[in-house]
Amino acid sequence: MTQSQLTSLAVAGGILFAAYKFGNAEIRTGAVAVAALIVARRVPYLKDQIA
């Protein structure tokens, strides 16, 4: 994983954390769903299954 990939994941994580922390119930649900998809794309077995 390169420096630019880590930076983009960190920015996305920060945005999702802020949405979860300060959003209403619908926004929190969406933030958790997007975060789960990002994590699933990084796990080797799951990446093959959702692609």
Phi and psi in radians as a Rosetta constraint file:
Dihedral C 1 N 2 CA 2 C 2 CIRCULARHARMONIC -1.546 0.35
Dihedral N 2 CA 2 C 2 N 3 CIRCULARHARMONIC 2.978 0.35
Dihedral C 2 N 3 CA 3 C 3 CIRCULARHARMONIC -1.073 0.35
Dihedral N 3 CA 3 C 3 N 4 CIRCULARHARMONIC -0.703 0.35
Dihedral C 3 N 4 CA 4 C 4 CIRCULARHARMONIC -1.205 0.35
Dihedral N 4 CA 4 C 4 N 5 CIRCULARHARMONIC -0.614 0.35
Dihedral C 4 N 5 CA 5 C 5 CIRCULARHARMONIC -1.160 0.35
Dihedral N 5 CA 5 C 5 N 6 CIRCULARHARMONIC -0.717 0.35
Dihedral C 5 N 6 CA 6 C 6 CIRCULARHARMONIC -1.131 0.35
Dihedral N 6 CA 6 C 6 N 7 CIRCULARHARMONIC -0.688 0.35
Dihedral C 6 N 7 CA 7 C 7 CIRCULARHARMONIC -1.120 0.35
Dihedral N 7 CA 7 C 7 N 8 CIRCULARHARMONIC -0.771 0.35
Dihedral C 7 N 8 CA 8 C 8 CIRCULARHARMONIC -1.172 0.35
Dihedral N 8 CA 8 C 8 N 9 CIRCULARHARMONIC -0.634 0.35
Dihedral C 8 N 9 CA 9 C 9 CIRCULARHARMONIC -1.168 0.35
Dihedral N 9 CA 9 C 9 N 10 CIRCULARHARMONIC -0.641 0.35
Dihedral C 9 N 10 CA 10 C 10 CIRCULARHARMONIC -1.175 0.35
Dihedral N 10 CA 10 C 10 N 11 CIRCULARHARMONIC -0.710 0.35
Dihedral C 10 N 11 CA 11 C 11 CIRCULARHARMONIC -1.125 0.35
Dihedral N 11 CA 11 C 11 N 12 CIRCULARHARMONIC -0.791 0.35
Dihedral C 11 N 12 CA 12 C 12 CIRCULARHARMONIC -1.089 0.35
Dihedral N 12 CA 12 C 12 N 13 CIRCULARHARMONIC -0.723 0.35
Dihedral C 12 N 13 CA 13 C 13 CIRCULARHARMONIC -1.095 0.35
Dihedral N 13 CA 13 C 13 N 14 CIRCULARHARMONIC -0.695 0.35
Dihedral C 13 N 14 CA 14 C 14 CIRCULARHARMONIC -1.128 0.35
Dihedral N 14 CA 14 C 14 N 15 CIRCULARHARMONIC -0.725 0.35
Dihedral C 14 N 15 CA 15 C 15 CIRCULARHARMONIC -1.132 0.35
Dihedral N 15 CA 15 C 15 N 16 CIRCULARHARMONIC -0.764 0.35
Dihedral C 15 N 16 CA 16 C 16 CIRCULARHARMONIC -1.144 0.35
Dihedral N 16 CA 16 C 16 N 17 CIRCULARHARMONIC -0.665 0.35
Dihedral C 16 N 17 CA 17 C 17 CIRCULARHARMONIC -1.126 0.35
Dihedral N 17 CA 17 C 17 N 18 CIRCULARHARMONIC -0.765 0.35
Dihedral C 17 N 18 CA 18 C 18 CIRCULARHARMONIC -1.109 0.35
Dihedral N 18 CA 18 C 18 N 19 CIRCULARHARMONIC -0.693 0.35
Dihedral C 18 N 19 CA 19 C 19 CIRCULARHARMONIC -1.123 0.35
Dihedral N 19 CA 19 C 19 N 20 CIRCULARHARMONIC -0.693 0.35
Dihedral C 19 N 20 CA 20 C 20 CIRCULARHARMONIC -1.210 0.35
Dihedral N 20 CA 20 C 20 N 21 CIRCULARHARMONIC -0.720 0.35
Dihedral C 20 N 21 CA 21 C 21 CIRCULARHARMONIC -1.234 0.35
Dihedral N 21 CA 21 C 21 N 22 CIRCULARHARMONIC -0.699 0.35
Dihedral C 21 N 22 CA 22 C 22 CIRCULARHARMONIC -1.950 0.35
Dihedral N 22 CA 22 C 22 N 23 CIRCULARHARMONIC -0.022 0.35
Dihedral C 22 N 23 CA 23 C 23 CIRCULARHARMONIC -1.581 0.35
Dihedral N 23 CA 23 C 23 N 24 CIRCULARHARMONIC 2.985 0.35
Dihedral C 23 N 24 CA 24 C 24 CIRCULARHARMONIC -1.453 0.35
Dihedral N 24 CA 24 C 24 N 25 CIRCULARHARMONIC -2.998 0.35
Dihedral C 24 N 25 CA 25 C 25 CIRCULARHARMONIC -1.087 0.35
Dihedral N 25 CA 25 C 25 N 26 CIRCULARHARMONIC -0.709 0.35
Dihedral C 25 N 26 CA 26 C 26 CIRCULARHARMONIC -1.169 0.35
Dihedral N 26 CA 26 C 26 N 27 CIRCULARHARMONIC -0.701 0.35
Dihedral C 26 N 27 CA 27 C 27 CIRCULARHARMONIC -1.192 0.35
Dihedral N 27 CA 27 C 27 N 28 CIRCULARHARMONIC -0.683 0.35
Dihedral C 27 N 28 CA 28 C 28 CIRCULARHARMONIC -1.084 0.35
Dihedral N 28 CA 28 C 28 N 29 CIRCULARHARMONIC -0.741 0.35
Dihedral C 28 N 29 CA 29 C 29 CIRCULARHARMONIC -1.085 0.35
Dihedral N 29 CA 29 C 29 N 30 CIRCULARHARMONIC -0.761 0.35
Dihedral C 29 N 30 CA 30 C 30 CIRCULARHARMONIC -1.119 0.35
Dihedral N 30 CA 30 C 30 N 31 CIRCULARHARMONIC -0.705 0.35
Dihedral C 30 N 31 CA 31 C 31 CIRCULARHARMONIC -1.118 0.35
Dihedral N 31 CA 31 C 31 N 32 CIRCULARHARMONIC -0.712 0.35
Dihedral C 31 N 32 CA 32 C 32 CIRCULARHARMONIC -1.154 0.35
Dihedral N 32 CA 32 C 32 N 33 CIRCULARHARMONIC -0.702 0.35
Dihedral C 32 N 33 CA 33 C 33 CIRCULARHARMONIC -1.130 0.35
Dihedral N 33 CA 33 C 33 N 34 CIRCULARHARMONIC -0.760 0.35
Dihedral C 33 N 34 CA 34 C 34 CIRCULARHARMONIC -1.150 0.35
Dihedral N 34 CA 34 C 34 N 35 CIRCULARHARMONIC -0.728 0.35
Dihedral C 34 N 35 CA 35 C 35 CIRCULARHARMONIC -1.094 0.35
Dihedral N 35 CA 35 C 35 N 36 CIRCULARHARMONIC -0.697 0.35
Dihedral C 35 N 36 CA 36 C 36 CIRCULARHARMONIC -1.111 0.35
Dihedral N 36 CA 36 C 36 N 37 CIRCULARHARMONIC -0.671 0.35
Dihedral C 36 N 37 CA 37 C 37 CIRCULARHARMONIC -1.177 0.35
Dihedral N 37 CA 37 C 37 N 38 CIRCULARHARMONIC -0.699 0.35
Dihedral C 37 N 38 CA 38 C 38 CIRCULARHARMONIC -1.087 0.35
Dihedral N 38 CA 38 C 38 N 39 CIRCULARHARMONIC -0.772 0.35
Dihedral C 38 N 39 CA 39 C 39 CIRCULARHARMONIC -1.145 0.35
Dihedral N 39 CA 39 C 39 N 40 CIRCULARHARMONIC -0.729 0.35
Dihedral C 39 N 40 CA 40 C 40 CIRCULARHARMONIC -1.111 0.35
Dihedral N 40 CA 40 C 40 N 41 CIRCULARHARMONIC -0.554 0.35
Dihedral C 40 N 41 CA 41 C 41 CIRCULARHARMONIC -1.298 0.35
Dihedral N 41 CA 41 C 41 N 42 CIRCULARHARMONIC -0.300 0.35
Dihedral C 41 N 42 CA 42 C 42 CIRCULARHARMONIC -1.580 0.35
Dihedral N 42 CA 42 C 42 N 43 CIRCULARHARMONIC -0.401 0.35
Dihedral C 42 N 43 CA 43 C 43 CIRCULARHARMONIC -1.430 0.35
Dihedral N 43 CA 43 C 43 N 44 CIRCULARHARMONIC 2.200 0.35
Dihedral C 43 N 44 CA 44 C 44 CIRCULARHARMONIC -0.970 0.35
Dihedral N 44 CA 44 C 44 N 45 CIRCULARHARMONIC -0.840 0.35
Dihedral C 44 N 45 CA 45 C 45 CIRCULARHARMONIC -1.157 0.35
Dihedral N 45 CA 45 C 45 N 46 CIRCULARHARMONIC -0.795 0.35
Dihedral C 45 N 46 CA 46 C 46 CIRCULARHARMONIC -1.161 0.35
Dihedral N 46 CA 46 C 46 N 47 CIRCULARHARMONIC -0.600 0.35
Dihedral C 46 N 47 CA 47 C 47 CIRCULARHARMONIC -1.032 0.35
Dihedral N 47 CA 47 C 47 N 48 CIRCULARHARMONIC -0.695 0.35
Dihedral C 47 N 48 CA 48 C 48 CIRCULARHARMONIC -1.211 0.35
Dihedral N 48 CA 48 C 48 N 49 CIRCULARHARMONIC -0.561 0.35
Dihedral C 48 N 49 CA 49 C 49 CIRCULARHARMONIC -1.364 0.35
Dihedral N 49 CA 49 C 49 N 50 CIRCULARHARMONIC -0.585 0.35
Dihedral C 49 N 50 CA 50 C 50 CIRCULARHARMONIC -1.652 0.35
Dihedral N 50 CA 50 C 50 N 51 CIRCULARHARMONIC -0.149 0.35
